[in-house]
Amino acid sequence: MMNKRRIFWALLVIALVVVGLGQSLAQEIPPEQPAQKAQVMEDQGKIIPSPKDIKERTAIYVFIGWMWLSITVLIFILRAKIKETDRLYHLRFFSQKKE
């Protein structure tokens, strides 16, 4: 039981480090001059915009948080189902010969 807790906390720490590194690597690009911007847009092709204001940025973080919460809940439910199946297996519920 203690080993499972250590694995859970290790995975949680790794996930938090990955999210932290992703945010620290993000850089804001200073605005360019309009003439240079047109030249760059023609050279690069399609540009995907980043969040413009705090509402869009917050919405992205809420979506990511919701996804992680959903994954965590689904893993919890799956583990509970597996534990119940193991319990029934040890009680020989699935055996062909009933006692």
Secondary structure, 3 states (H helix, E strand, C coil): CHHHHHHHHHHHHHHHHHHHHHHHHCCCCCCCCHHHHHHHHHHHCCCCCCCCCHHHHHHHHHHHHHHHHHHHHHHHHHHHHHHHHHHHHHCCCCCCCCC
